[in-house]
Amino acid sequence: MDLVWYLDRAAGLVGYAALYLAVLTGILYNAEGFGSITDTARRIHIEVSVFALLVLLAHGILGVVDTWFIVVGEVPTPAYGASYLLGGVAVGAGAFLLLIVGVLGFLDARRFEWPWTPRVVHAFTYGAFVFGTIHAAAVGTDLVGLLRPGLIAGVVFLVYVLLLRTLARLGIVSTADGVSS
């Protein structure tokens, strides 16, 4: 049962890092004027996204097993309590469902009709990232004191890159190659 706990946490940490990289490469995927950064994002975005989805699927399955052990009394309830744990599980499940919808919007574009275009549905992955970040910061690990500052800095960096891309697209700022988009 300890093994399930460790595997669950490891899958969550690796999955969140992969999801973070998938979001970052997704932001840069269509960003004009970022040169080799955009080229790299275009080369790895889909593979990183699929990897993140698979690792987070494993995290979800292990998390359900771990939660089941707590509910049936096989392992002790965490110090933060069962209701907080179940709330965290619900937020994590919501994040995963949004991620699945976002991925389906990209992989099977004909599944959705206007106004639910693949681009709109794919935007659900941003919602999944937000829910996943809340899940990670709230109950995702017992290393909260160490990880929360990293989560905050990471999210601030993503917002910065998104704003930079938007400002470059509007021609307000120029990007690394000196060309306004």
Contacts in CASP RR format, 6 or more apart in sequence:
PFRMAT RR
TARGET T0000
AUTHOR 0000-0000-0000
METHOD contacts of the structure
MODEL  1
MDLVWYLDRAAGLVGYAALYLAVLTGILYNAEGFGSITDTARRIHIEVSV
FALLVLLAHGILGVVDTWFIVVGEVPTPAYGASYLLGGVAVGAGAFLLLI
VGVLGFLDARRFEWPWTPRVVHAFTYGAFVFGTIHAAAVGTDLVGLLRPG
LIAGVVFLVYVLLLRTLARLGIVSTADGVSS
1 69 0 8 1.000
1 74 0 8 1.000
1 75 0 8 1.000
4 62 0 8 1.000
4 63 0 8 1.000
4 65 0 8 1.000
4 66 0 8 1.000
4 69 0 8 1.000
5 66 0 8 1.000
5 75 0 8 1.000
7 58 0 8 1.000
7 62 0 8 1.000
8 59 0 8 1.000
8 60 0 8 1.000
8 62 0 8 1.000
8 63 0 8 1.000
8 65 0 8 1.000
8 66 0 8 1.000
9 140 0 8 1.000
9 141 0 8 1.000
9 142 0 8 1.000
11 55 0 8 1.000
11 56 0 8 1.000
11 58 0 8 1.000
11 59 0 8 1.000
11 60 0 8 1.000
11 62 0 8 1.000
12 55 0 8 1.000
12 56 0 8 1.000
12 59 0 8 1.000
12 136 0 8 1.000
12 140 0 8 1.000
13 141 0 8 1.000
14 55 0 8 1.000
15 52 0 8 1.000
15 55 0 8 1.000
15 56 0 8 1.000
15 59 0 8 1.000
16 132 0 8 1.000
16 133 0 8 1.000
16 136 0 8 1.000
18 48 0 8 1.000
18 51 0 8 1.000
18 52 0 8 1.000
18 55 0 8 1.000
18 56 0 8 1.000
19 52 0 8 1.000
19 56 0 8 1.000
19 99 0 8 1.000
19 128 0 8 1.000
19 129 0 8 1.000
19 132 0 8 1.000
20 129 0 8 1.000
20 154 0 8 1.000
20 158 0 8 1.000
21 48 0 8 1.000
21 52 0 8 1.000
22 45 0 8 1.000
22 48 0 8 1.000
22 49 0 8 1.000
22 52 0 8 1.000
22 125 0 8 1.000
23 125 0 8 1.000
23 126 0 8 1.000
23 129 0 8 1.000
23 158 0 8 1.000
24 41 0 8 1.000
24 158 0 8 1.000
24 161 0 8 1.000
25 40 0 8 1.000
25 41 0 8 1.000
25 44 0 8 1.000
25 45 0 8 1.000
25 48 0 8 1.000
25 49 0 8 1.000
26 41 0 8 1.000
26 45 0 8 1.000
27 41 0 8 1.000
27 158 0 8 1.000
27 161 0 8 1.000
27 162 0 8 1.000
27 165 0 8 1.000
28 34 0 8 1.000
28 37 0 8 1.000
28 38 0 8 1.000
28 41 0 8 1.000
28 161 0 8 1.000
28 165 0 8 1.000
29 38 0 8 1.000
29 41 0 8 1.000
29 42 0 8 1.000
29 45 0 8 1.000
30 38 0 8 1.000
31 37 0 8 1.000
31 38 0 8 1.000
31 41 0 8 1.000
31 165 0 8 1.000
31 168 0 8 1.000
31 169 0 8 1.000
31 175 0 8 1.000
31 181 0 8 1.000
32 38 0 8 1.000
32 168 0 8 1.000
32 169 0 8 1.000
32 175 0 8 1.000
32 181 0 8 1.000
33 168 0 8 1.000
33 175 0 8 1.000
33 176 0 8 1.000
33 177 0 8 1.000
33 178 0 8 1.000
33 179 0 8 1.000
33 181 0 8 1.000
34 41 0 8 1.000
34 165 0 8 1.000
34 168 0 8 1.000
34 175 0 8 1.000
34 176 0 8 1.000
34 177 0 8 1.000
35 175 0 8 1.000
35 176 0 8 1.000
35 177 0 8 1.000
37 176 0 8 1.000
49 103 0 8 1.000
49 125 0 8 1.000
53 99 0 8 1.000
53 100 0 8 1.000
53 103 0 8 1.000
56 96 0 8 1.000
56 99 0 8 1.000
57 96 0 8 1.000
60 92 0 8 1.000
60 93 0 8 1.000
60 96 0 8 1.000
63 89 0 8 1.000
64 89 0 8 1.000
66 75 0 8 1.000
67 85 0 8 1.000
67 86 0 8 1.000
67 89 0 8 1.000
69 75 0 8 1.000
70 76 0 8 1.000
70 77 0 8 1.000
70 78 0 8 1.000
70 82 0 8 1.000
70 85 0 8 1.000
71 82 0 8 1.000
77 85 0 8 1.000
78 84 0 8 1.000
78 85 0 8 1.000
78 139 0 8 1.000
80 139 0 8 1.000
84 138 0 8 1.000
84 139 0 8 1.000
85 139 0 8 1.000
87 139 0 8 1.000
88 135 0 8 1.000
88 138 0 8 1.000
88 139 0 8 1.000
88 140 0 8 1.000
89 139 0 8 1.000
91 131 0 8 1.000
91 132 0 8 1.000
91 134 0 8 1.000
91 135 0 8 1.000
91 138 0 8 1.000
92 131 0 8 1.000
92 132 0 8 1.000
92 135 0 8 1.000
94 128 0 8 1.000
94 131 0 8 1.000
95 127 0 8 1.000
95 128 0 8 1.000
95 129 0 8 1.000
95 130 0 8 1.000
95 131 0 8 1.000
95 132 0 8 1.000
95 134 0 8 1.000
95 135 0 8 1.000
96 128 0 8 1.000
97 128 0 8 1.000
98 124 0 8 1.000
98 125 0 8 1.000
98 127 0 8 1.000
98 128 0 8 1.000
98 131 0 8 1.000
99 124 0 8 1.000
99 125 0 8 1.000
99 128 0 8 1.000
101 121 0 8 1.000
101 124 0 8 1.000
102 121 0 8 1.000
102 122 0 8 1.000
102 123 0 8 1.000
102 124 0 8 1.000
102 125 0 8 1.000
102 128 0 8 1.000
103 125 0 8 1.000
104 111 0 8 1.000
104 121 0 8 1.000
105 111 0 8 1.000
105 112 0 8 1.000
105 118 0 8 1.000
105 121 0 8 1.000
105 122 0 8 1.000
105 124 0 8 1.000
106 118 0 8 1.000
106 121 0 8 1.000
106 122 0 8 1.000
109 117 0 8 1.000
109 118 0 8 1.000
112 118 0 8 1.000
112 121 0 8 1.000
133 151 0 8 1.000
133 155 0 8 1.000
136 147 0 8 1.000
136 151 0 8 1.000
137 144 0 8 1.000
137 147 0 8 1.000
137 148 0 8 1.000
137 151 0 8 1.000
141 147 0 8 1.000
164 173 0 8 1.000
164 175 0 8 1.000
167 173 0 8 1.000
168 174 0 8 1.000
168 175 0 8 1.000
168 180 0 8 1.000
168 181 0 8 1.000
169 181 0 8 1.000
171 180 0 8 1.000
171 181 0 8 1.000
173 180 0 8 1.000
174 180 0 8 1.000
175 181 0 8 1.000
END
